[in-house]
Amino acid sequence: MTALLLGESATHGAGVIFFRAALLLIALIAAWVGSLWVARWVRRRYAEPQTAEPFTLQDLRDMHAQGQITGAEFEHLRADLIGRMRAGDAEAGDAGEGVSSS
């Protein structure tokens, strides 16, 4: 009776049913994986950018004074921090070059 309702002839056996069930299962898994991928893409696309520096110069001084980092580490991190600050200032200066103050 169900075979007639599905538009099949009564000669189709359980193999067809299992085949279609497997196709349905594969389609559901593909849809689930696709939805996870889209959700991950949306979260990454609209996530707030990280703008805060990991350390300030004062943080580095305090860490050095407390003995958490060595003198060599302090100098290396200080130079890296100052280099990033200067690079940011240069980018900000380039953005305002075409603006006249008169």
Secondary structure, DSSP 8 states (H G I E B T S, - for coil): -HHHHTT--TT--HHHHHHHHHHHHHHHHHHHHHHHHHHHHHHHHTS----S-S--HHHHHHHHHTTSS-HHHHHHHHHHHHHHHHHHHHHHHHHTTT----
